[in-house]
């Protein structure tokens, strides 16, 4: 059953009427009744909390939280708004018309959902992998084991969940927690509506993560984590402070960008306009169907009018012999073509701002590369890669915690974060034929196979691919086992060429 929600604002309170049901006490701020621009008042992006404290201790943690919680309180309703907007709770649902109130369509074209899902798919559609940085069999095996642990902990699922928060609200969080079992840790994606980070004002390094939580009795408390300590705070008092051995703050922020601007808020005004246009179009169609009838110089009683509607015809007599009687249909209709053109223009601009490719089809004569270039796929991938350094930094912080938990559980992998990189796979199968051709050309030109494999980007773990392929490559190409040695020799050749050029200039 569909319910018509008609809120009545009473001060700060709202009464919502349902058939046979009334809910009292929901606050206006809990509903996306206003436009986003009116909520943020020009402050786009999420505010960042800073402190000038060098070390967080039990003596100063309450003061640090007290001086930064205002930032969290500002961000929280904005994050809530954007999250609800992403799920379809948008201002068009609460619009009121001054005329023809009975014809008020409220159509949500939830492009916000489409945008977020596309952005999440770009970064997290393929599992994020840890890849070895070194030509070392032991390190390669340890990195493979780490990836296996992450897969068993359902990391990609949590990556996607956090990615939705990241894209929709501008920020997200992931945490690693110890647990019993073959996989001694779990990965969770806490909501940014109860979590925030305090950064050092000078170094911009995370100093403290704070969570607002409820205990089993429904009482509020705060949990705070530094890189060495955890604190439980009740009524602005530290009731528990203890050391932890995670080696890093166990909750890591994954911002969407440095300004914490969500993908939705970049274009939210145009999304609202699209909703308004579509709703007005449906109003126009309904008004055309539910037309008015104008009677000129004639009288028609209700019974006669009902017969007219049933028979789609009516004979009327003039009440004034000097003036002819007339019956006319009155309609009001939008120009649907112009409305569609304007709507398409808004959506095209939205896609352009967000670097989302269009859905134009191949005409049959275009190459794959031409289609990708025309539809904006290359630009989209370039934009997506701008987020990669942020994600990689955050993933390494999370990996530090994971490795320490594994070590404490007796499953030490003897890995350092300097032993591996983070590989984000943006559609690794695209243009495979072209990349394979490029690989062949590089190998035939005498480029070291490892360097060639890294260059074409066909495989997520280039080091592992090279090691597995080396016996076959050695049958065709002579390779130098030590890549560092090859790089040294290459640099020597470059230096020799530079010296020769300098000598020629002097002479």
VENBEL-V156757 format. One record per residue. N is the residue number from 1. RES is the residue in one small letter. BURIAL is + if it has 16 or more other C-alpha atoms within 10 Angstrom, else -. Layout:
# VENBEL-V156757
{{N;RES;BURIAL} {N;RES;BURIAL}}
This chain:
# VENBEL-V156757
{{1;x;-} {2;x;-} {3;x;-} {4;x;-} {5;x;-} {6;x;-} {7;x;-} {8;x;-} {9;x;-} {10;x;-} {11;x;-} {12;x;-} {13;x;-} {14;x;+} {15;x;+} {16;x;+} {17;x;+} {18;x;-} {19;x;-} {20;x;-} {21;x;-} {22;x;-} {23;x;-} {24;x;-} {25;x;-} {26;x;-} {27;x;-} {28;x;+} {29;x;+} {30;x;-} {31;x;+} {32;x;+} {33;x;+} {34;x;+} {35;x;-} {36;x;+} {37;x;-} {38;x;-} {39;x;-} {40;x;-} {41;x;-} {42;x;-} {43;x;-} {44;x;+} {45;x;+} {46;x;+} {47;x;-} {48;x;+} {49;x;+} {50;x;+} {51;x;+} {52;x;-} {53;x;-} {54;x;-} {55;x;-} {56;x;+} {57;x;+} {58;x;+} {59;x;-} {60;x;-} {61;x;+} {62;x;+} {63;x;-} {64;x;+} {65;x;+} {66;x;-} {67;x;-} {68;x;+} {69;x;+} {70;x;-} {71;x;+} {72;x;+} {73;x;-} {74;x;-} {75;x;+} {76;x;+} {77;x;+} {78;x;+} {79;x;+} {80;x;+} {81;x;+} {82;x;+} {83;x;+} {84;x;+} {85;x;+} {86;x;+} {87;x;-} {88;x;+} {89;x;+} {90;x;+} {91;x;+} {92;x;+} {93;x;+} {94;x;-} {95;x;-} {96;x;-} {97;x;-} {98;x;-} {99;x;-} {100;x;-} {101;x;-} {102;x;-} {103;x;-} {104;x;+} {105;x;+} {106;x;+} {107;x;+} {108;x;+} {109;x;+} {110;x;+} {111;x;+} {112;x;+} {113;x;+} {114;x;-} {115;x;+} {116;x;+} {117;x;+} {118;x;+} {119;x;+} {120;x;+} {121;x;+} {122;x;+} {123;x;+} {124;x;+} {125;x;+} {126;x;-} {127;x;+} {128;x;+} {129;x;+} {130;x;+} {131;x;+} {132;x;+} {133;x;+} {134;x;+} {135;x;+} {136;x;-} {137;x;-} {138;x;-} {139;x;+} {140;x;+} {141;x;-} {142;x;+} {143;x;+} {144;x;+} {145;x;-} {146;x;+} {147;x;+} {148;x;-} {149;x;+} {150;x;+} {151;x;-} {152;x;-} {153;x;+} {154;x;-} {155;x;+} {156;x;+} {157;x;+} {158;x;+} {159;x;+} {160;x;+} {161;x;+} {162;x;+} {163;x;+} {164;x;+} {165;x;+} {166;x;+} {167;x;+} {168;x;+} {169;x;+} {170;x;+} {171;x;+} {172;x;+} {173;x;+} {174;x;+} {175;x;+} {176;x;+} {177;x;-} {178;x;+} {179;x;-} {180;x;-} {181;x;-} {182;x;-} {183;x;+} {184;x;+} {185;x;+} {186;x;+} {187;x;+} {188;x;+} {189;x;+} {190;x;+} {191;x;+} {192;x;+} {193;x;+} {194;x;-} {195;x;+} {196;x;+} {197;x;+} {198;x;+} {199;x;+} {200;x;+} {201;x;-} {202;x;-} {203;x;-} {204;x;-} {205;x;-} {206;x;+} {207;x;+} {208;x;+} {209;x;+} {210;x;+} {211;x;+} {212;x;-} {213;x;-} {214;x;-} {215;x;-} {216;x;-} {217;x;-} {218;x;-} {219;x;-} {220;x;-} {221;x;+} {222;x;+} {223;x;+} {224;x;+} {225;x;+} {226;x;+} {227;x;+} {228;x;+} {229;x;+} {230;x;+} {231;x;+} {232;x;+} {233;x;+} {234;x;-} {235;x;-} {236;x;-} {237;x;-} {238;x;+} {239;x;-} {240;x;-} {241;x;+} {242;x;-} {243;x;-} {244;x;-} {245;x;-} {246;x;+} {247;x;+} {248;x;+} {249;x;+} {250;x;+} {251;x;+} {252;x;+} {253;x;+} {254;x;+} {255;x;+} {256;x;+} {257;x;+} {258;x;-} {259;x;-} {260;x;+} {261;x;+} {262;x;+} {263;x;+} {264;x;+} {265;x;+} {266;x;-} {267;x;+} {268;x;+} {269;x;-} {270;x;+} {271;x;+} {272;x;+} {273;x;+} {274;x;+} {275;x;+} {276;x;+} {277;x;+} {278;x;+} {279;x;+} {280;x;+} {281;x;+} {282;x;+} {283;x;+} {284;x;+} {285;x;-} {286;x;+} {287;x;+} {288;x;+} {289;x;-} {290;x;-} {291;x;-} {292;x;-} {293;x;-} {294;x;-} {295;x;-} {296;x;-} {297;x;+} {298;x;+} {299;x;-} {300;x;-} {301;x;-} {302;x;-} {303;x;-} {304;x;-} {305;x;-} {306;x;-} {307;x;-} {308;x;-} {309;x;-} {310;x;-} {311;x;-} {312;x;-} {313;x;-} {314;x;-} {315;x;-} {316;x;-} {317;x;-} {318;x;-} {319;x;-} {320;x;-} {321;x;-} {322;x;-} {323;x;-} {324;x;-} {325;x;+} {326;x;-} {327;x;-} {328;x;-} {329;x;-} {330;x;-} {331;x;-} {332;x;-} {333;x;-} {334;x;-} {335;x;-} {336;x;-} {337;x;-} {338;x;-} {339;x;+} {340;x;-} {341;x;-} {342;x;-} {343;x;+} {344;x;-} {345;x;-} {346;x;+} {347;x;+} {348;x;-} {349;x;-} {350;x;+} {351;x;+} {352;x;-} {353;x;-} {354;x;+} {355;x;+} {356;x;+} {357;x;+} {358;x;-} {359;x;-} {360;x;-} {361;x;-} {362;x;-} {363;x;-} {364;x;-} {365;x;-} {366;x;-} {367;x;-} {368;x;-} {369;x;-} {370;x;-} {371;x;+} {372;x;+} {373;x;-} {374;x;+} {375;x;+} {376;x;+} {377;x;+} {378;x;+} {379;x;+} {380;x;+} {381;x;+} {382;x;-} {383;x;-} {384;x;+} {385;x;+} {386;x;-} {387;x;+} {388;x;+} {389;x;-} {390;x;+} {391;x;+} {392;x;+} {393;x;-} {394;x;+} {395;x;+} {396;x;+} {397;x;+} {398;x;+} {399;x;+} {400;x;+} {401;x;+} {402;x;+} {403;x;+} {404;x;+} {405;x;+} {406;x;+} {407;x;+} {408;x;-} {409;x;+} {410;x;-} {411;x;-} {412;x;-} {413;x;+} {414;x;-} {415;x;+} {416;x;-} {417;x;-} {418;x;-} {419;x;+} {420;x;+} {421;x;+} {422;x;+} {423;x;+} {424;x;+} {425;x;+} {426;x;+} {427;x;-} {428;x;-} {429;x;-} {430;x;-} {431;x;-} {432;x;-} {433;x;-} {434;x;-} {435;x;+} {436;x;-} {437;x;-} {438;x;+} {439;x;+} {440;x;-} {441;x;-} {442;x;+} {443;x;+} {444;x;-} {445;x;-} {446;x;-} {447;x;-} {448;x;+} {449;x;+} {450;x;+} {451;x;+} {452;x;+} {453;x;+} {454;x;+} {455;x;-} {456;x;+} {457;x;+} {458;x;+} {459;x;+} {460;x;+} {461;x;+} {462;x;+} {463;x;+} {464;x;+} {465;x;+} {466;x;+} {467;x;+} {468;x;-} {469;x;-} {470;x;+} {471;x;-} {472;x;-} {473;x;-} {474;x;-} {475;x;-} {476;x;-} {477;x;-} {478;x;-} {479;x;+} {480;x;-} {481;x;-} {482;x;-} {483;x;+} {484;x;-} {485;x;-} {486;x;-} {487;x;-} {488;x;-} {489;x;-} {490;x;-} {491;x;-} {492;x;-} {493;x;-} {494;x;-} {495;x;-} {496;x;-} {497;x;-} {498;x;-} {499;x;-} {500;x;-} {501;x;-} {502;x;-} {503;x;-} {504;x;-} {505;x;-} {506;x;-} {507;x;-}}
